[in-house]
Amino acid sequence: MRTSPSIVPGDDDQDIYLVMDDFGGRLGLAWRETDPDSTDFEIVIRDLLDGQYSDPVRVVGFNTAEGR
């Protein structure tokens, strides 16, 4: 039987931050694709301050161990 790779991070106590960006017009809103090693608090804040996003509208953070 074939199994699919898990989408659950290997480290079960990890903080993850995702950024929703507004690309405007027909492109609209989308969660930005990010390298898994670049989803910690400091990197996301630095990227926001450096203007790496078009028009960020939401940042969501959660901890994988807490389930929220």
Biopython code that builds the backbone (N, CA, C, O; Angstrom):
import numpy as np
from Bio.PDB.StructureBuilder import StructureBuilder

atoms = [
    (1, "MET", "N", (0.842, -1.174, 0.000)),
    (1, "MET", "CA", (0.000, 0.000, 0.000)),
    (1, "MET", "C", (0.897, 1.251, 0.000)),
    (1, "MET", "O", (1.849, 1.328, 0.777)),
    (2, "ARG", "N", (0.598, 2.215, -0.860)),
    (2, "ARG", "CA", (1.339, 3.476, -0.911)),
    (2, "ARG", "C", (0.837, 4.409, 0.173)),
    (2, "ARG", "O", (-0.358, 4.466, 0.460)),
    (3, "THR", "N", (1.757, 5.130, 0.762)),
    (3, "THR", "CA", (1.371, 6.146, 1.738)),
    (3, "THR", "C", (1.859, 7.503, 1.262)),
    (3, "THR", "O", (2.902, 7.612, 0.616)),
    (4, "SER", "N", (1.108, 8.515, 1.581)),
    (4, "SER", "CA", (1.488, 9.884, 1.232)),
    (4, "SER", "C", (2.405, 10.441, 2.301)),
    (4, "SER", "O", (2.317, 10.049, 3.464)),
    (5, "PRO", "N", (3.292, 11.360, 1.912)),
    (5, "PRO", "CA", (4.135, 11.985, 2.930)),
    (5, "PRO", "C", (3.284, 12.828, 3.868)),
    (5, "PRO", "O", (2.269, 13.393, 3.460)),
    (6, "SER", "N", (3.696, 12.907, 5.102)),
    (6, "SER", "CA", (2.960, 13.679, 6.101)),
    (6, "SER", "C", (3.154, 15.173, 5.875)),
    (6, "SER", "O", (4.245, 15.627, 5.531)),
    (7, "ILE", "N", (2.084, 15.923, 6.072)),
    (7, "ILE", "CA", (2.195, 17.374, 6.003)),
    (7, "ILE", "C", (2.426, 17.972, 7.393)),
    (7, "ILE", "O", (2.584, 19.185, 7.532)),
    (8, "VAL", "N", (2.444, 17.126, 8.411)),
    (8, "VAL", "CA", (2.674, 17.565, 9.779)),
    (8, "VAL", "C", (4.173, 17.735, 9.989)),
    (8, "VAL", "O", (4.938, 16.829, 9.660)),
    (9, "PRO", "N", (4.620, 18.886, 10.536)),
    (9, "PRO", "CA", (6.047, 19.082, 10.764)),
    (9, "PRO", "C", (6.622, 17.990, 11.659)),
    (9, "PRO", "O", (5.943, 17.495, 12.558)),
    (10, "GLY", "N", (7.878, 17.615, 11.408)),
    (10, "GLY", "CA", (8.532, 16.588, 12.197)),
    (10, "GLY", "C", (8.729, 16.990, 13.646)),
    (10, "GLY", "O", (8.625, 16.155, 14.543)),
    (11, "ASP", "N", (9.014, 18.264, 13.881)),
    (11, "ASP", "CA", (9.180, 18.780, 15.238)),
    (11, "ASP", "C", (7.787, 19.102, 15.779)),
    (11, "ASP", "O", (7.096, 19.963, 15.235)),
    (12, "ASP", "N", (7.375, 18.420, 16.841)),
    (12, "ASP", "CA", (6.004, 18.592, 17.312)),
    (12, "ASP", "C", (5.804, 19.781, 18.247)),
    (12, "ASP", "O", (4.727, 19.924, 18.827)),
    (13, "ASP", "N", (6.810, 20.635, 18.408)),
    (13, "ASP", "CA", (6.659, 21.872, 19.187)),
    (13, "ASP", "C", (7.344, 22.989, 18.423)),
    (13, "ASP", "O", (8.485, 23.356, 18.706)),
    (14, "GLN", "N", (6.616, 23.521, 17.443)),
    (14, "GLN", "CA", (7.188, 24.500, 16.538)),
    (14, "GLN", "C", (6.203, 25.646, 16.343)),
    (14, "GLN", "O", (5.006, 25.415, 16.172)),
    (15, "ASP", "N", (6.702, 26.882, 16.367)),
    (15, "ASP", "CA", (5.878, 28.047, 16.054)),
    (15, "ASP", "C", (5.958, 28.304, 14.555)),
    (15, "ASP", "O", (7.043, 28.326, 13.975)),
    (16, "ILE", "N", (4.797, 28.499, 13.935)),
    (16, "ILE", "CA", (4.701, 28.735, 12.500)),
    (16, "ILE", "C", (3.940, 30.040, 12.292)),
    (16, "ILE", "O", (2.932, 30.286, 12.954)),
    (17, "TYR", "N", (4.423, 30.877, 11.373)),
    (17, "TYR", "CA", (3.762, 32.134, 11.039)),
    (17, "TYR", "C", (3.529, 32.179, 9.539)),
    (17, "TYR", "O", (4.443, 31.933, 8.752)),
    (18, "LEU", "N", (2.296, 32.495, 9.145)),
    (18, "LEU", "CA", (1.925, 32.592, 7.742)),
    (18, "LEU", "C", (1.419, 34.006, 7.465)),
    (18, "LEU", "O", (0.811, 34.636, 8.330)),
    (19, "VAL", "N", (1.675, 34.497, 6.255)),
    (19, "VAL", "CA", (1.280, 35.854, 5.874)),
    (19, "VAL", "C", (0.328, 35.783, 4.685)),
    (19, "VAL", "O", (0.628, 35.158, 3.668)),
    (20, "MET", "N", (-0.840, 36.445, 4.835)),
    (20, "MET", "CA", (-1.769, 36.587, 3.719)),
    (20, "MET", "C", (-1.450, 37.911, 3.040)),
    (20, "MET", "O", (-1.368, 38.952, 3.693)),
    (21, "ASP", "N", (-1.274, 37.862, 1.737)),
    (21, "ASP", "CA", (-0.884, 39.045, 0.977)),
    (21, "ASP", "C", (-1.977, 39.389, -0.018)),
    (21, "ASP", "O", (-2.604, 38.498, -0.592)),
    (22, "ASP", "N", (-2.206, 40.669, -0.223)),
    (22, "ASP", "CA", (-3.187, 41.128, -1.205)),
    (22, "ASP", "C", (-2.429, 41.572, -2.447)),
    (22, "ASP", "O", (-1.705, 42.567, -2.420)),
    (23, "PHE", "N", (-2.599, 40.830, -3.533)),
    (23, "PHE", "CA", (-1.918, 41.155, -4.779)),
    (23, "PHE", "C", (-2.729, 42.103, -5.647)),
    (23, "PHE", "O", (-2.283, 42.506, -6.721)),
    (24, "GLY", "N", (-3.920, 42.458, -5.181)),
    (24, "GLY", "CA", (-4.746, 43.434, -5.875)),
    (24, "GLY", "C", (-5.436, 42.890, -7.116)),
    (24, "GLY", "O", (-5.084, 41.833, -7.639)),
    (25, "GLY", "N", (-6.424, 43.641, -7.567)),
    (25, "GLY", "CA", (-7.126, 43.323, -8.810)),
    (25, "GLY", "C", (-7.609, 41.893, -8.909)),
    (25, "GLY", "O", (-8.188, 41.349, -7.969)),
    (26, "ARG", "N", (-7.363, 41.292, -10.060)),
    (26, "ARG", "CA", (-7.825, 39.927, -10.318)),
    (26, "ARG", "C", (-7.049, 38.883, -9.531)),
    (26, "ARG", "O", (-7.551, 37.778, -9.322)),
    (27, "LEU", "N", (-5.849, 39.202, -9.093)),
    (27, "LEU", "CA", (-5.044, 38.222, -8.360)),
    (27, "LEU", "C", (-5.564, 38.013, -6.940)),
    (27, "LEU", "O", (-5.554, 36.888, -6.441)),
    (28, "GLY", "N", (-6.015, 39.073, -6.289)),
    (28, "GLY", "CA", (-6.643, 38.973, -4.973)),
    (28, "GLY", "C", (-5.720, 38.526, -3.849)),
    (28, "GLY", "O", (-4.509, 38.742, -3.892)),
    (29, "LEU", "N", (-6.325, 37.893, -2.834)),
    (29, "LEU", "CA", (-5.617, 37.471, -1.631)),
    (29, "LEU", "C", (-5.055, 36.063, -1.779)),
    (29, "LEU", "O", (-5.641, 35.206, -2.441)),
    (30, "ALA", "N", (-3.901, 35.845, -1.146)),
    (30, "ALA", "CA", (-3.311, 34.506, -1.147)),
    (30, "ALA", "C", (-2.356, 34.387, 0.028)),
    (30, "ALA", "O", (-1.702, 35.355, 0.417)),
    (31, "TRP", "N", (-2.285, 33.184, 0.588)),
    (31, "TRP", "CA", (-1.267, 32.901, 1.595)),
    (31, "TRP", "C", (0.051, 32.770, 0.855)),
    (31, "TRP", "O", (0.140, 32.030, -0.125)),
    (32, "ARG", "N", (1.078, 33.478, 1.312)),
    (32, "ARG", "CA", (2.374, 33.449, 0.640)),
    (32, "ARG", "C", (3.072, 32.118, 0.843)),
    (32, "ARG", "O", (3.067, 31.562, 1.941)),
    (33, "GLU", "N", (3.668, 31.618, -0.216)),
    (33, "GLU", "CA", (4.462, 30.404, -0.141)),
    (33, "GLU", "C", (5.802, 30.767, 0.497)),
    (33, "GLU", "O", (6.447, 31.736, 0.097)),
    (34, "THR", "N", (6.213, 29.983, 1.490)),
    (34, "THR", "CA", (7.410, 30.305, 2.259)),
    (34, "THR", "C", (8.212, 29.052, 2.547)),
    (34, "THR", "O", (7.650, 27.983, 2.782)),
    (35, "ASP", "N", (9.522, 29.189, 2.526)),
    (35, "ASP", "CA", (10.400, 28.099, 2.918)),
    (35, "ASP", "C", (10.098, 27.741, 4.374)),
    (35, "ASP", "O", (10.018, 28.640, 5.210)),
    (36, "PRO", "N", (9.927, 26.464, 4.703)),
    (36, "PRO", "CA", (9.597, 26.082, 6.084)),
    (36, "PRO", "C", (10.579, 26.620, 7.130)),
    (36, "PRO", "O", (10.192, 26.857, 8.274)),
    (37, "ASP", "N", (11.829, 26.811, 6.753)),
    (37, "ASP", "CA", (12.807, 27.362, 7.696)),
    (37, "ASP", "C", (12.677, 28.867, 7.868)),
    (37, "ASP", "O", (13.381, 29.458, 8.687)),
    (38, "SER", "N", (11.787, 29.494, 7.107)),
    (38, "SER", "CA", (11.619, 30.951, 7.161)),
    (38, "SER", "C", (10.274, 31.354, 7.729)),
    (38, "SER", "O", (9.748, 32.414, 7.390)),
    (39, "THR", "N", (9.708, 30.515, 8.595)),
    (39, "THR", "CA", (8.389, 30.842, 9.143)),
    (39, "THR", "C", (8.449, 31.168, 10.624)),
    (39, "THR", "O", (7.435, 31.074, 11.315)),
    (40, "ASP", "N", (9.623, 31.552, 11.129)),
    (40, "ASP", "CA", (9.665, 31.932, 12.542)),
    (40, "ASP", "C", (9.402, 33.431, 12.683)),
    (40, "ASP", "O", (9.448, 34.179, 11.706)),
    (41, "PHE", "N", (9.133, 33.841, 13.886)),
    (41, "PHE", "CA", (8.681, 35.202, 14.186)),
    (41, "PHE", "C", (9.643, 36.268, 13.658)),
    (41, "PHE", "O", (9.220, 37.209, 12.985)),
    (42, "GLU", "N", (10.933, 36.122, 13.962)),
    (42, "GLU", "CA", (11.914, 37.145, 13.596)),
    (42, "GLU", "C", (12.032, 37.305, 12.077)),
    (42, "GLU", "O", (12.122, 38.424, 11.573)),
    (43, "ILE", "N", (12.032, 36.194, 11.357)),
    (43, "ILE", "CA", (12.166, 36.268, 9.900)),
    (43, "ILE", "C", (10.935, 36.899, 9.273)),
    (43, "ILE", "O", (11.059, 37.711, 8.356)),
    (44, "VAL", "N", (9.747, 36.540, 9.750)),
    (44, "VAL", "CA", (8.518, 37.123, 9.199)),
    (44, "VAL", "C", (8.478, 38.625, 9.461)),
    (44, "VAL", "O", (8.121, 39.394, 8.568)),
    (45, "ILE", "N", (8.835, 39.051, 10.661)),
    (45, "ILE", "CA", (8.861, 40.493, 10.972)),
    (45, "ILE", "C", (9.877, 41.209, 10.094)),
    (45, "ILE", "O", (9.588, 42.282, 9.566)),
    (46, "ARG", "N", (11.065, 40.630, 9.931)),
    (46, "ARG", "CA", (12.094, 41.246, 9.087)),
    (46, "ARG", "C", (11.606, 41.369, 7.645)),
    (46, "ARG", "O", (11.796, 42.407, 7.011)),
    (47, "ASP", "N", (10.975, 40.310, 7.126)),
    (47, "ASP", "CA", (10.449, 40.356, 5.760)),
    (47, "ASP", "C", (9.351, 41.413, 5.613)),
    (47, "ASP", "O", (9.274, 42.080, 4.581)),
    (48, "LEU", "N", (8.505, 41.571, 6.632)),
    (48, "LEU", "CA", (7.470, 42.612, 6.592)),
    (48, "LEU", "C", (8.109, 43.997, 6.540)),
    (48, "LEU", "O", (7.701, 44.843, 5.744)),
    (49, "LEU", "N", (9.113, 44.228, 7.391)),
    (49, "LEU", "CA", (9.781, 45.528, 7.434)),
    (49, "LEU", "C", (10.594, 45.808, 6.172)),
    (49, "LEU", "O", (10.749, 46.964, 5.777)),
    (50, "ASP", "N", (11.112, 44.762, 5.541)),
    (50, "ASP", "CA", (11.910, 44.908, 4.318)),
    (50, "ASP", "C", (11.047, 45.071, 3.071)),
    (50, "ASP", "O", (11.581, 45.273, 1.980)),
    (51, "GLY", "N", (9.722, 44.986, 3.208)),
    (51, "GLY", "CA", (8.837, 45.145, 2.062)),
    (51, "GLY", "C", (8.773, 43.932, 1.154)),
    (51, "GLY", "O", (8.575, 44.080, -0.052)),
    (52, "GLN", "N", (8.935, 42.739, 1.700)),
    (52, "GLN", "CA", (8.907, 41.511, 0.905)),
    (52, "GLN", "C", (7.494, 41.121, 0.463)),
    (52, "GLN", "O", (7.329, 40.225, -0.365)),
    (53, "TYR", "N", (6.479, 41.786, 1.011)),
    (53, "TYR", "CA", (5.095, 41.473, 0.677)),
    (53, "TYR", "C", (4.472, 42.639, -0.064)),
    (53, "TYR", "O", (4.833, 43.791, 0.176)),
    (54, "SER", "N", (3.528, 42.349, -0.974)),
    (54, "SER", "CA", (2.859, 43.391, -1.747)),
    (54, "SER", "C", (2.009, 44.282, -0.846)),
    (54, "SER", "O", (2.188, 45.499, -0.801)),
    (55, "ASP", "N", (1.086, 43.655, -0.136)),
    (55, "ASP", "CA", (0.172, 44.368, 0.755)),
    (55, "ASP", "C", (-0.333, 43.372, 1.799)),
    (55, "ASP", "O", (-1.445, 42.858, 1.674)),
    (56, "PRO", "N", (0.483, 43.094, 2.840)),
    (56, "PRO", "CA", (0.083, 42.083, 3.822)),
    (56, "PRO", "C", (-1.179, 42.515, 4.565)),
    (56, "PRO", "O", (-1.278, 43.646, 5.042)),
    (57, "VAL", "N", (-2.134, 41.599, 4.653)),
    (57, "VAL", "CA", (-3.395, 41.921, 5.318)),
    (57, "VAL", "C", (-3.605, 41.103, 6.587)),
    (57, "VAL", "O", (-4.436, 41.464, 7.421)),
    (58, "ARG", "N", (-2.860, 39.997, 6.747)),
    (58, "ARG", "CA", (-3.045, 39.163, 7.930)),
    (58, "ARG", "C", (-1.799, 38.320, 8.172)),
    (58, "ARG", "O", (-1.197, 37.787, 7.241)),
    (59, "VAL", "N", (-1.429, 38.215, 9.437)),
    (59, "VAL", "CA", (-0.372, 37.292, 9.849)),
    (59, "VAL", "C", (-0.990, 36.353, 10.879)),
    (59, "VAL", "O", (-1.591, 36.797, 11.857)),
    (60, "VAL", "N", (-0.836, 35.048, 10.649)),
    (60, "VAL", "CA", (-1.389, 34.049, 11.547)),
    (60, "VAL", "C", (-0.235, 33.253, 12.120)),
    (60, "VAL", "O", (0.619, 32.762, 11.381)),
    (61, "GLY", "N", (-0.210, 33.124, 13.448)),
    (61, "GLY", "CA", (0.806, 32.323, 14.106)),
    (61, "GLY", "C", (0.164, 31.202, 14.892)),
    (61, "GLY", "O", (-0.890, 31.381, 15.503)),
    (62, "PHE", "N", (0.800, 30.053, 14.875)),
    (62, "PHE", "CA", (0.292, 28.947, 15.658)),
    (62, "PHE", "C", (1.434, 28.045, 16.091)),
    (62, "PHE", "O", (2.507, 28.042, 15.487)),
    (63, "ASN", "N", (1.189, 27.282, 17.144)),
    (63, "ASN", "CA", (2.174, 26.332, 17.662)),
    (63, "ASN", "C", (1.659, 24.939, 17.396)),
    (63, "ASN", "O", (0.525, 24.613, 17.746)),
    (64, "THR", "N", (2.491, 24.107, 16.774)),
    (64, "THR", "CA", (2.050, 22.772, 16.380)),
    (64, "THR", "C", (1.767, 21.863, 17.575)),
    (64, "THR", "O", (0.918, 20.976, 17.481)),
    (65, "ALA", "N", (2.456, 22.064, 18.684)),
    (65, "ALA", "CA", (2.232, 21.228, 19.869)),
    (65, "ALA", "C", (0.913, 21.584, 20.552)),
    (65, "ALA", "O", (0.224, 20.709, 21.077)),
    (66, "GLU", "N", (0.565, 22.867, 20.542)),
    (66, "GLU", "CA", (-0.660, 23.328, 21.189)),
    (66, "GLU", "C", (-1.886, 23.123, 20.327)),
    (66, "GLU", "O", (-3.009, 23.151, 20.829)),
    (67, "GLY", "N", (-1.685, 22.919, 19.036)),
    (67, "GLY", "CA", (-2.816, 22.717, 18.136)),
    (67, "GLY", "C", (-3.616, 23.985, 17.886)),
    (67, "GLY", "O", (-4.789, 23.922, 17.519)),
    (68, "ARG", "N", (-2.987, 25.130, 18.082)),
    (68, "ARG", "CA", (-3.687, 26.399, 17.823)),
    (68, "ARG", "C", (-2.711, 27.453, 17.391)),
    (68, "ARG", "O", (-3.106, 28.589, 17.127)),
]
sb = StructureBuilder()
sb.init_structure("model")
sb.init_model(0)
sb.init_chain("A")
sb.init_seg("    ")
for serial, (resi, resn, name, xyz) in enumerate(atoms, 1):
    if name == "N":
        sb.init_residue(resn, " ", resi, " ")
    sb.init_atom(name, np.array(xyz, "f"), 0.0, 1.0, " ", f" {name:<3s}", serial, name[0])
structure = sb.get_structure()
